[in-house]
Amino acid sequence: MASSGYDALLFDIDGVLIDTDASYFTLVGQAIRWAWGFSPCRRTDGEPFTWEHYRLCKLHRAFNDDYDIAWALLCAAASKGERLLSLSFPTPTEWSARLASFEGTDVMCWVRQSFGESFSRQEVRLLCEELYFGGQELWEKRGRHPRIPEVSGLWRMETPLIRSSWKDLPLPVGIYTGRPRAELDLGLRLLNWNDFPRERAITPDEGISKPSPEGLALLCRRLEVTNPLFFGDTESDREAWRRFGKGCFIAIGPILKDHDPHFDDVETALKEAAPREEA
């Protein structure tokens, strides 16, 4: 792939720089089971959340936030009025049909209009944070009492997908992620990118979330570049790039295999797609 004057490398984190299959995917399933079981009028049986549910959400441009996947599916299940989770939970086919009718990007509005809010979005998000950070360690440092203190934190299940330091990459580096700042810091620690300049990372804490293109635009202004390569793995990443309208989007991983260029992993993508310094 010719460089075409690309002048920056912009990355999503989850599924691109870090393997999160064992953390966020697991987190969504656990959050659904815990939240359903907290209600005395409901009973959790089995594990109805599957990779196909997750994949379908990630193919929709609105679902950048994994915590909202858990909340949306809980509200959808509760709308059926059944006690058992297995009888309430939408099948992948049912969920696909529901998502096909969701044309916008406002998850909160769509869920409330389509299913009601039997589960508080804020409470589900707090539960997801607890599962991610862990009940005893990072979670308690954030000043909240855990509901399930025995969990050790699913962030421990994550593994890096890139071995290089950000400083060793051939172009200026930026990050546009759906992770809040605290989760970003854990990810940078895992990557051994602790010295990564935080002003080069756009998170929802700044009021910018994918699929908004503003995160890409802001990074380009801060880095003083105009033609970036953006590495992402979901439809919300690709939609942000489409709206941005500059540079090139490179799909990573199993979800956007229909996109060209596509690579199985970011290391291969960097070897093939990123320009190299002249010897």
GIJOZI-V496587 format. One record per residue. RES is the residue in one letter. SS is DSSP state (helix for helix, strand for strand, loop for the rest). OMEGA is omega in whole degrees, -180 to 180 (none if undefined). Layout:
res->RES ss->SS omega->OMEGA
res->RES ss->SS omega->OMEGA
This chain:
res->M ss->loop omega->-180
res->A ss->loop omega->-176
res->S ss->loop omega->178
res->S ss->loop omega->176
res->G ss->loop omega->178
res->Y ss->loop omega->-172
res->D ss->loop omega->177
res->A ss->strand omega->175
res->L ss->strand omega->180
res->L ss->strand omega->-172
res->F ss->strand omega->154
res->D ss->loop omega->179
res->I ss->loop omega->-171
res->D ss->strand omega->-178
res->G ss->loop omega->-180
res->V ss->loop omega->178
res->L ss->loop omega->-177
res->I ss->strand omega->174
res->D ss->strand omega->-177
res->T ss->loop omega->-179
res->D ss->helix omega->-178
res->A ss->helix omega->-180
res->S ss->helix omega->-173
res->Y ss->helix omega->177
res->F ss->helix omega->178
res->T ss->helix omega->-180
res->L ss->helix omega->-178
res->V ss->helix omega->179
res->G ss->helix omega->180
res->Q ss->helix omega->-180
res->A ss->helix omega->179
res->I ss->helix omega->-178
res->R ss->helix omega->-180
res->W ss->helix omega->-177
res->A ss->helix omega->179
res->W ss->helix omega->-178
res->G ss->helix omega->178
res->F ss->helix omega->-177
res->S ss->loop omega->-179
res->P ss->loop omega->-178
res->C ss->loop omega->180
res->R ss->loop omega->179
res->R ss->strand omega->179
res->T ss->loop omega->176
res->D ss->loop omega->179
res->G ss->loop omega->-180
res->E ss->loop omega->-172
res->P ss->loop omega->-179
res->F ss->loop omega->-175
res->T ss->loop omega->176
res->W ss->helix omega->-180
res->E ss->helix omega->174
res->H ss->helix omega->-178
res->Y ss->helix omega->-180
res->R ss->helix omega->-180
res->L ss->helix omega->178
res->C ss->helix omega->-177
res->K ss->helix omega->174
res->L ss->loop omega->177
res->H ss->loop omega->-173
res->R ss->loop omega->-176
res->A ss->loop omega->-171
res->F ss->loop omega->172
res->N ss->loop omega->-174
res->D ss->loop omega->-178
res->D ss->helix omega->178
res->Y ss->helix omega->179
res->D ss->helix omega->174
res->I ss->helix omega->178
res->A ss->helix omega->-178
res->W ss->helix omega->-179
res->A ss->helix omega->-179
res->L ss->helix omega->175
res->L ss->helix omega->180
res->C ss->helix omega->178
res->A ss->helix omega->179
res->A ss->helix omega->-178
res->A ss->helix omega->-177
res->S ss->loop omega->179
res->K ss->loop omega->176
res->G ss->loop omega->179
res->E ss->loop omega->179
res->R ss->loop omega->-176
res->L ss->strand omega->179
res->L ss->helix omega->-178
res->S ss->helix omega->179
res->L ss->helix omega->-175
res->S ss->helix omega->-169
res->F ss->loop omega->179
res->P ss->loop omega->173
res->T ss->loop omega->176
res->P ss->helix omega->178
res->T ss->helix omega->178
res->E ss->helix omega->-178
res->W ss->helix omega->177
res->S ss->helix omega->179
res->A ss->helix omega->178
res->R ss->helix omega->-179
res->L ss->helix omega->180
res->A ss->helix omega->179
res->S ss->loop omega->-179
res->F ss->loop omega->-174
res->E ss->loop omega->-176
res->G ss->loop omega->178
res->T ss->loop omega->-179
res->D ss->loop omega->-177
res->V ss->helix omega->-177
res->M ss->helix omega->-179
res->C ss->helix omega->-178
res->W ss->helix omega->-179
res->V ss->helix omega->-177
res->R ss->helix omega->179
res->Q ss->helix omega->-175
res->S ss->helix omega->-171
res->F ss->helix omega->-169
res->G ss->loop omega->-179
res->E ss->loop omega->177
res->S ss->loop omega->175
res->F ss->loop omega->178
res->S ss->loop omega->178
res->R ss->helix omega->-179
res->Q ss->helix omega->-180
res->E ss->helix omega->178
res->V ss->helix omega->180
res->R ss->helix omega->177
res->L ss->helix omega->177
res->L ss->helix omega->178
res->C ss->helix omega->178
res->E ss->helix omega->180
res->E ss->helix omega->178
res->L ss->helix omega->-178
res->Y ss->helix omega->-175
res->F ss->helix omega->-177
res->G ss->helix omega->-172
res->G ss->helix omega->-170
res->Q ss->helix omega->-169
res->E ss->helix omega->-176
res->L ss->helix omega->-177
res->W ss->helix omega->-179
res->E ss->helix omega->176
res->K ss->helix omega->178
res->R ss->loop omega->171
res->G ss->loop omega->179
res->R ss->loop omega->178
res->H ss->loop omega->-178
res->P ss->loop omega->175
res->R ss->loop omega->180
res->I ss->loop omega->-170
res->P ss->loop omega->-176
res->E ss->loop omega->-179
res->V ss->loop omega->-174
res->S ss->loop omega->179
res->G ss->loop omega->-176
res->L ss->helix omega->177
res->W ss->helix omega->180
res->R ss->helix omega->-178
res->M ss->helix omega->-176
res->E ss->loop omega->178
res->T ss->strand omega->-180
res->P ss->strand omega->178
res->L ss->loop omega->179
res->I ss->loop omega->-177
res->R ss->loop omega->-174
res->S ss->loop omega->166
res->S ss->loop omega->177
res->W ss->helix omega->-179
res->K ss->helix omega->-179
res->D ss->helix omega->179
res->L ss->loop omega->-167
res->P ss->loop omega->-179
res->L ss->loop omega->175
res->P ss->strand omega->-173
res->V ss->strand omega->173
res->G ss->strand omega->-179
res->I ss->strand omega->173
res->Y ss->strand omega->-171
res->T ss->loop omega->172
res->G ss->loop omega->178
res->R ss->loop omega->168
res->P ss->loop omega->-174
res->R ss->helix omega->-179
res->A ss->helix omega->178
res->E ss->helix omega->174
res->L ss->helix omega->-179
res->D ss->helix omega->176
res->L ss->helix omega->179
res->G ss->helix omega->179
res->L ss->helix omega->176
res->R ss->helix omega->179
res->L ss->helix omega->-180
res->L ss->helix omega->-171
res->N ss->loop omega->176
res->W ss->loop omega->-177
res->N ss->loop omega->-179
res->D ss->loop omega->180
res->F ss->loop omega->-178
res->P ss->loop omega->-175
res->R ss->helix omega->178
res->E ss->helix omega->177
res->R ss->helix omega->-179
res->A ss->strand omega->177
res->I ss->strand omega->179
res->T ss->loop omega->177
res->P ss->helix omega->178
res->D ss->helix omega->179
res->E ss->helix omega->179
res->G ss->loop omega->-179
res->I ss->loop omega->179
res->S ss->loop omega->174
res->K ss->loop omega->18
res->P ss->loop omega->175
res->S ss->loop omega->176
res->P ss->loop omega->-173
res->E ss->helix omega->178
res->G ss->helix omega->177
res->L ss->helix omega->180
res->A ss->helix omega->-179
res->L ss->helix omega->177
res->L ss->helix omega->180
res->C ss->helix omega->178
res->R ss->helix omega->-178
res->R ss->helix omega->-180
res->L ss->helix omega->-178
res->E ss->loop omega->178
res->V ss->loop omega->-176
res->T ss->loop omega->-171
res->N ss->loop omega->-172
res->P ss->strand omega->162
res->L ss->strand omega->179
res->F ss->strand omega->-177
res->F ss->strand omega->-180
res->G ss->strand omega->-175
res->D ss->loop omega->-177
res->T ss->loop omega->-179
res->E ss->helix omega->178
res->S ss->helix omega->175
res->D ss->helix omega->-178
res->R ss->helix omega->179
res->E ss->helix omega->177
res->A ss->helix omega->179
res->W ss->helix omega->179
res->R ss->helix omega->-178
res->R ss->helix omega->178
res->F ss->helix omega->171
res->G ss->loop omega->180
res->K ss->loop omega->177
res->G ss->loop omega->-176
res->C ss->strand omega->176
res->F ss->strand omega->179
res->I ss->strand omega->-179
res->A ss->strand omega->180
res->I ss->strand omega->172
res->G ss->loop omega->-167
res->P ss->loop omega->-170
res->I ss->loop omega->-175
res->L ss->loop omega->-179
res->K ss->loop omega->179
res->D ss->loop omega->-174
res->H ss->loop omega->175
res->D ss->loop omega->9
res->P ss->loop omega->177
res->H ss->strand omega->176
res->F ss->strand omega->180
res->D ss->loop omega->-177
res->D ss->loop omega->-174
res->V ss->helix omega->178
res->E ss->helix omega->177
res->T ss->helix omega->-180
res->A ss->helix omega->-180
res->L ss->helix omega->178
res->K ss->helix omega->-174
res->E ss->helix omega->-168
res->A ss->helix omega->-174
res->A ss->loop omega->177
res->P ss->loop omega->180
res->R ss->loop omega->176
res->E ss->loop omega->178
res->E ss->loop omega->179
res->A ss->loop omega->none
